[in-house]
Amino acid sequence: MPRSSNLSGILMMLFAVGAFSLMDAGLKLLSPHYPATQVAALRGASSLPLVLAWVAATVGFRSLLRVRWPLHLLRAVLGVGMMVAFVYALRHLPLSTAYTIFFVAPLLIAALSVPVLGEHVGPLRWTAIGVGLVGVLVVLRPTGEGALSLAGLAVLGAAVGYAASAITVRVLARSDSTQAMVFWLMLLMTLGAGALAWPDWVPPRLEHAWIIAGVGVAGTLGQVAITEAFSRGEASVIAPFEYTALAWGLGLDVALWGVLPDRITWLGAGIIVASGLYLIRRERVAHAGDRKASCSTCESGLP
């Protein structure tokens, strides 16, 4: 894949991470007041009007019907499960702690990109992925906030669903438009989560309207950007930039809830981020080698 495609994918990912962090803060604000399934349904419903306007202004509605239905249904199931699990976790964990555990997702994406997408991940990258997983275990076990709690397990489940969904995007991008992928995910997630939430539905409060609207705007922008990111660039290259979410999580935790991670979480986050930065450095070195080889070929006059 061309380096320019990877670069544009990275920029899209950075934007998506910021938008999703703001959305997650809104979801955390809503989570004490509504069931997790209802929050997931509100997340999808609040984005649908913006997504429909975007579809109408770009590709039109007819293009939404020419899609690979089985993969969209699979992605919707993954999306509902991921969102419900993550909202439940946000009710009980600081945003930065949830993000740190969720950082297993980029490692899983890099690993899944090999058998599913046929991308190459060398032994040094595998080592970095393994080190990152150790960092996740550091966060999970010693503090009792992770694997020993239902909230920590919920974050892990959400991370697995997210990784599988990201790989599905790479497959769908070969035939379906970004608009179709975003629209069907939002619609099916709204219907699926709404059906699960209906027996215990709580009427939304007027004072929460601005939070729900903000979730819709940020979620739409983030979903479009992340779909474009994984459509344009290699999953194993794009995924490590998820780690910038930690800075967003720390800032939002301090600004909105006045909390900071404990020392164990800092340690685990440091290990995970270090492994991600190593993956990024390896990619930069590989690209530099490609450029050098390309220049040598041009200078030698070879085709």
C-alpha positions in Angstrom: 0.0 0.0 0.0 1.4 3.5 -0.9 2.9 5.5 2.0 0.6 8.4 1.2 -2.4 6.2 1.9 -0.9 5.2 5.3 -0.2 8.8 6.1 -3.8 9.9 5.3 -5.0 7.0 7.3 -2.9 8.0 10.3 -4.2 11.6 10.2 -7.8 10.3 10.0 -7.1 8.0 13.0 -5.8 10.9 15.1 -8.9 13.0 14.4 -11.1 10.0 15.1 -9.5 9.3 18.5 -10.1 12.9 19.6 -13.8 12.8 18.5 -14.4 9.4 20.1 -12.8 10.6 23.3 -15.3 13.5 23.5 -18.1 11.1 22.7 -17.0 8.6 25.4 -17.0 11.5 28.0 -20.6 12.1 27.0 -21.4 8.4 27.3 -19.8 8.3 30.8 -21.9 11.4 31.8 -25.1 9.6 30.7 -24.2 6.1 32.1 -25.3 6.7 35.7 -28.8 7.8 34.5 -29.7 5.2 31.9 -29.2 1.4 31.2 -26.1 0.6 29.1 -28.2 -0.7 26.3 -30.2 2.5 26.2 -27.1 4.6 26.1 -25.8 2.5 23.2 -29.2 3.1 21.4 -29.0 6.8 22.1 -25.5 6.9 20.7 -26.7 5.4 17.4 -29.9 7.4 17.2 -28.3 10.7 17.8 -25.9 10.2 14.9 -28.4 9.0 12.4 -29.8 12.4 11.2 -26.2 13.7 10.6 -25.3 10.5 8.8 -28.4 10.7 6.6 -27.6 14.3 5.7 -24.0 13.2 4.8 -25.2 10.4 2.6 -27.7 12.6 0.8 -25.0 15.2 0.1 -22.5 12.7 -1.2 -23.4 9.3 -2.7 -27.2 9.3 -2.4 -29.5 6.7 -0.8 -29.5 4.1 -3.6 -25.9 3.3 -3.0 -26.8 2.1 0.5 -28.6 -0.9 -0.8 -25.7 -2.3 -2.9 -23.8 -3.7 0.0 -22.5 -7.0 1.5 -25.3 -7.7 3.9 -23.7 -10.6 5.9 -20.7 -8.5 6.8 -22.8 -5.5 7.8 -24.9 -7.6 10.0 -21.8 -9.1 11.6 -20.4 -5.6 12.2 -23.7 -4.5 13.7 -23.7 -7.4 16.2 -20.1 -6.6 17.1 -21.0 -2.9 17.4 -23.9 -3.4 19.8 -21.9 -5.8 22.0 -18.9 -3.5 22.0 -20.9 -0.3 22.8 -23.0 -1.9 25.6 -19.9 -3.4 27.3 -17.9 -0.2 27.1 -20.8 2.0 28.4 -21.2 -0.4 31.3 -17.4 -0.2 32.0 -17.4 3.6 31.9 -20.0 3.7 34.7 -17.5 2.0 37.0 -14.0 2.9 35.8 -12.2 6.2 35.2 -12.0 7.1 31.5 -8.2 6.8 31.5 -8.3 3.3 33.1 -10.9 2.0 30.7 -8.8 3.4 27.8 -5.6 1.7 29.1 -7.3 -1.7 29.3 -8.9 -1.0 25.9 -5.5 -0.5 24.4 -5.3 -4.2 23.8 -7.5 -3.6 20.8 -4.8 -2.1 18.5 -2.5 -5.1 19.4 -5.3 -7.5 18.5 -5.9 -5.6 15.2 -2.2 -5.9 14.3 -2.3 -9.6 15.1 -5.6 -10.3 13.3 -4.3 -8.4 10.2 -2.0 -11.3 9.4 -4.4 -14.2 9.0 -7.4 -12.2 7.9 -5.9 -9.4 5.7 -2.6 -11.0 4.7 -0.6 -8.1 6.0 3.0 -8.7 7.1 3.9 -8.4 10.8 7.6 -9.4 11.4 9.1 -11.0 14.5 10.0 -7.7 16.1 6.5 -6.4 15.7 5.2 -9.6 17.3 7.5 -9.0 20.2 6.2 -5.5 20.6 2.6 -6.8 20.6 3.5 -9.3 23.3 5.1 -6.6 25.4 2.0 -4.5 25.0 -0.2 -7.4 26.2 2.0 -7.7 29.3 1.3 -4.0 30.0 -2.5 -4.8 29.8 -2.0 -7.6 32.3 -0.2 -5.2 34.6 -3.2 -2.9 34.6 -5.7 -5.7 35.0 -4.4 -7.8 37.8 -2.6 -5.9 40.6 -5.2 -3.2 41.3 -8.3 -5.4 41.2 -9.9 -3.0 38.8 -9.4 -5.1 35.7 -9.8 -8.9 35.2 -11.0 -9.3 38.8 -13.9 -7.0 38.2 -16.9 -7.2 35.7 -16.1 -3.7 34.5 -12.5 -4.7 33.4 -13.8 -7.8 31.7 -16.4 -5.6 29.9 -13.6 -3.4 28.5 -11.7 -6.5 27.3 -14.9 -7.8 25.6 -15.4 -4.4 24.0 -11.8 -4.4 22.8 -12.2 -7.8 21.1 -15.4 -6.6 19.4 -13.7 -3.4 18.2 -10.7 -5.3 16.8 -12.9 -7.7 14.9 -15.0 -4.8 13.6 -12.0 -2.9 12.4 -10.8 -5.9 10.4 -14.3 -6.2 9.0 -14.1 -2.6 7.8 -10.9 -3.4 5.8 -12.7 -6.3 4.1 -15.9 -4.2 3.4 -13.8 -1.3 2.0 -13.0 -3.4 -1.0 -16.6 -3.2 -2.2 -18.7 -0.9 -0.1 -18.6 2.9 0.5 -17.7 4.6 3.7 -21.2 6.1 3.8 -22.8 2.7 3.6 -20.6 1.3 6.4 -21.3 4.1 8.7 -25.1 4.3 8.0 -25.8 0.6 8.4 -23.7 0.4 11.6 -25.6 3.4 13.2 -29.0 2.2 12.1 -28.6 -1.5 13.1 -26.9 -0.5 16.3 -29.8 1.8 17.2 -32.4 -0.9 16.4 -30.5 -3.7 18.1 -29.6 -1.8 21.3 -33.0 -0.2 21.3 -34.7 -3.6 21.3 -32.5 -4.8 24.2 -33.2 -1.6 26.1 -37.0 -1.4 25.5 -38.1 -3.4 28.6 -36.2 -1.0 30.9 -36.4 2.2 28.9 -36.0 5.4 30.9 -37.4 8.6 29.4 -34.5 10.9 28.5 -34.2 14.0 30.6 -34.3 17.5 29.0 -31.1 18.5 30.8 -29.3 15.6 29.0 -30.3 16.8 25.5 -27.1 18.7 24.9 -25.0 15.7 26.0 -26.9 13.4 23.7 -26.6 15.9 20.8 -22.8 16.2 21.5 -22.5 12.4 21.5 -24.2 12.3 18.1 -22.0 14.9 16.5 -18.7 13.6 18.0 -19.7 10.0 17.3 -20.6 10.7 13.6 -17.3 12.6 13.0 -15.3 9.9 14.7 -17.1 7.0 12.9 -16.5 8.6 9.5 -12.9 9.3 10.3 -12.1 5.9 11.7 -13.8 4.1 8.8 -11.8 6.2 6.4 -8.6 5.5 8.4 -8.9 1.7 8.2 -10.1 2.0 4.5 -7.0 4.0 3.5 -4.1 2.5 5.5 -2.8 -0.8 6.6 -4.5 -1.9 9.9 -1.1 -2.8 11.5 0.2 0.7 10.7 -2.9 2.7 11.7 -3.8 0.8 14.9 -1.0 2.1 17.2 -2.2 5.7 16.9 -5.1 4.6 19.1 -2.7 5.2 22.0 -3.2 9.0 21.7 -6.6 8.3 23.5 -4.7 8.1 26.8 -3.9 11.8 26.7 -7.5 12.6 26.0 -8.6 10.3 28.8 -6.3 11.8 31.3 -7.3 15.4 30.4 -11.1 14.6 30.5 -10.8 12.7 33.8 -9.1 15.6 35.5 -11.4 18.3 33.9 -14.7 16.5 34.4 -14.3 14.1 37.3 -11.1 15.3 39.1 -9.5 11.8 39.1 -6.1 10.5 38.0 -4.9 6.9 37.4 -3.1 5.0 40.2 0.6 4.0 39.9 -0.1 0.6 38.5 -2.3 2.0 35.8 0.5 4.5 34.9 3.0 1.6 34.7 0.8 -0.6 32.5 0.0 2.4 30.3 3.7 3.2 29.9 4.4 -0.4 28.8 1.6 -0.4 26.3 2.4 3.0 24.9 6.1 2.1 24.6 5.2 -1.0 22.6 3.0 1.1 20.3 5.7 3.7 19.8 8.1 0.9 18.9 5.7 -0.3 16.3 5.5 3.2 14.9 9.3 3.5 14.8 9.6 0.2 13.0 7.2 1.4 10.4 9.1 4.7 9.9 12.4 2.7 9.5 10.8 0.4 7.0 9.4 3.4 5.0 12.8 5.0 5.0 14.3 1.8 3.7 11.7 1.7 0.9 12.5 5.3 -0.1 16.3 4.5 -0.2 15.7 1.4 -2.3 13.5 3.4 -4.6 16.1 6.1 -5.1 18.8 3.6 -5.7 16.7 1.9 -8.4 16.1 5.2 -10.1 19.7 6.2 -10.1 20.8 2.9 -11.5 18.5 3.3 -14.4 16.6 0.1 -13.7 12.9 -0.1 -14.4 
